[in-house]
């Protein structure tokens, strides 16, 4: 049985680089059909869900969502049981990011894309797709790799050279008190009273059993300020007090939601963090 020609989507916010990648792909892999080229992370997610390509080329730095965040959001929204695309990240970073990708066996291309390097990526993708007759990629393995990449400092802000000497362990204690807005007032909220944090537009909601407050500190920064054994990240924009979780419910599509003591709402769990709730 002859397999259909593979299809690809390119997400790159620089038109010249997107055109160059598509040109090089046409030379290295004539059978590959590029079904869409988009310029931001949100469009990459929407078009990938609509077109369901077999291969994704995601630029790491894009408006709206980074390539990494777009991959996470796409995997979370991907229909259960449907083959997940093979994923290649395109980056302008140097060896620090390269080491992060290689450690997780994630393929990558450095800008500007070179034909010889692209040929190696094409061969790797062809072998991967050939080994899976339905073009099926193990989404759980993909999620594990994305989790580790999100935690990698190499994909954070600007790459930096290694320190000349090992850094001393941080003596900073976890955050215990939060200055948060409630109406026109600033409240001093003990972290011990917080049940969860949730990103909302330009703010982060701070929820206790009785009230809601607002702060401007992003969830990504809060992760580094809180005791991670107390607050678990269950979604890209949600940190929850683990001890406040009463039940975890799975719906018909396989998605998880949390119920918390003292709150009536249900909190979604990203597929990225579903491994936290495996039955013992």
Beta strands, then each sheet from edge to edge (+ up, - down):
strand 1: 7-11
strand 2: 33-38
strand 3: 55-59
strand 4: 86-91
strand 5: 107-110
strand 6: 177-182
strand 7: 185-190
strand 8: 194-200
strand 9: 203-208
strand 10: 212-215
strand 11: 231-235
strand 12: 238-241
strand 13: 245-250
strand 14: 256-260
strand 15: 266-269
sheet 1: 2+ 1+ 3+ 4+ 5+
sheet 2: 6+ 7-
sheet 3: 10+ 9- 8+ 12- 11+
sheet 4: 13+ 14- 15+
end
